[in-house]
Amino acid sequence: MKKSIILFLAISALSSCAQKPQQEPIDINPGTYPQIGHVTGRTGICLDGQWNALVDIYETGYYSYRRTPIPVESSWFKDRSYYADPTQLIEYDFDAAPTLQVPGDWNTQRPELYMYEGTVWYRRKFDCNPEEGKRYFLYFEGANYETVAGLNGEVLGRHEGGFTPFCFEVTGKLKEKDNSLIVKVDNRRRPENVPTVNFDWWNYGGITRSVHLVETPESFIRDYSIGLDPEDPDYIKGSVTIDGACDPGSVSVSIPELDLLIPVAQDGSFRVKSSPERWSPESPKLYKVCVSSSADSITDSIGFRTIETAGHQILLNGKPVFLKGICIHEEKPSGSGGRASGADDARITLNWAKELGCNFVRLAHYPHNEDMIRTAEQMGIMVWSEIPVYWTIDWTNPVTYANACAQLEDNIGRDHNRCNIIIWSVANETPVGAPGRKEFLYGLMDKARELDGSRLVAAAMEKAYLTDSLATINDAELFEKADVGSFNQYVGWYDGTPEKCNHVSWTFSLDKPVIVTEFGGGAKYGYHGPDDWRFTEEYQQRLYTLNLAMLDRIGPQLAGTAPWILKDFRSPKRALTGIQDDYNRKGLVSEKGEKKAAFQTLKEWYAGK
Ligand code: GCB
């Protein structure tokens, strides 16, 4: 008897499932359009501002009722409205939803989203004036982590990766009034992602960077590359890529200040003898450059420099340079924190670096926003640019590799004309000997060199002891492949107490420049006490003093340092209540911008370099 009741219930449950409306799956992966160079220099509409936003923990707006989640046509991309027609069963309404600021992370805008990891749907309405004979692109400077975008009910495509730009062509899809742009952003961490599930920074979610509707002519300049020829720096060399049909003879590059009007050959390349003033930290000279075709023209500011190594020296414009650096995460320099954006944030942060005496910043551990790179370029600050291949990536997964490679390509694609970027880094502290790791990282380094032969290629490696007191780079395979030996070390913090620095010396197996890409220790601003108490400003200052003395003993092979880190930054790994409170405290300034004692110590050391 009991059995038959259960059976009856099961059958009725099945049949009620079957009565749910049939829903068509959508192709969420039509792809994105290739990058467009220098979008901010083009005409268009900036879509920044308040966007309506719905939090969707269970992905209700996206998937069918089936067990296997299949994105369906009837999803929230349709932008339906309960209030417009209450006779319909519609369980969402973007017009009624609260808003979030774009650009911006959601974590610092709504207290209940502080630790949120999941999906938020954004909706922005806009009017525009689409013209015949023009092309239109929706360009996202960055959104973390997975984005699916839809316009006027149609899904445009999907993008993965939190820190690189992407765009979708929307020519023919725009209306004059009331366009509905819907963007689903999901920041859940997954083992196959880049970065993977465990990393020491806050997993800020959302449309963290600006969004633009970009207008171009039918045939437009999609990309250009302009710089000194690394083979012979008496020449300016480059290439121009045109998208669409164009009279090949009409393409040129002009640099009025140098009296140059350079014709571009049929294959898109150009090369001309010229000796522009070199860009350098002392004189960050940028030239106005105009790239034109018969249909399009675009203006940019370009600096000219060479960067190379010779033995254990780094040469900028042919002369040895010591990289006086500091590491930086992309967080706001003031206020409630969260992801930084815009030139003002960049300038405040970089002014602290300048005050320290820096000529170099390591932008960790992912590509920072374009304003940061451009502001640093104007201020004469060299940049280490990195992709988030961090710690334990899924080395043998081809999907993970393709993702890392795409992030590298998009990073180089966006910034290859920024002369202040001197190093492309493909990874940070990855475990030596992990199966597949060597092929993965060698592949990325080869890719970086293939895409851009005018810069150095590196990765932040780790250290090991050969004896109790003799330390070295613990990464023969990457050291061999990279242009520089760059490594992180934490003598005095994770590795003993600061006194240990007094008896550690360093040796390196190859005659390449060595950069210490991290060292440091935590201190809470205003927390004072004995200098052997962790987290006091006194401890951090002593750690710096003794570390710097130890690094000086490396001698001429030391080509640069980038201590960890300029400013305290949020990390869920930092749980010490009263001191850390969700902040990694290794900053030389607090999250409010207050300078700790060790700031002065590093400043004095850099003044003597
Ligand atoms: C490291 C990592 C960095 C961490 C830092 C720390 O080695 O590269 O991302 O935040 O140590 O503070 O532990």
Residues whose N, C-alpha, C, O or C-beta is under 5 A from the ligand:
A	BS01	GCB	D200 E429 N488
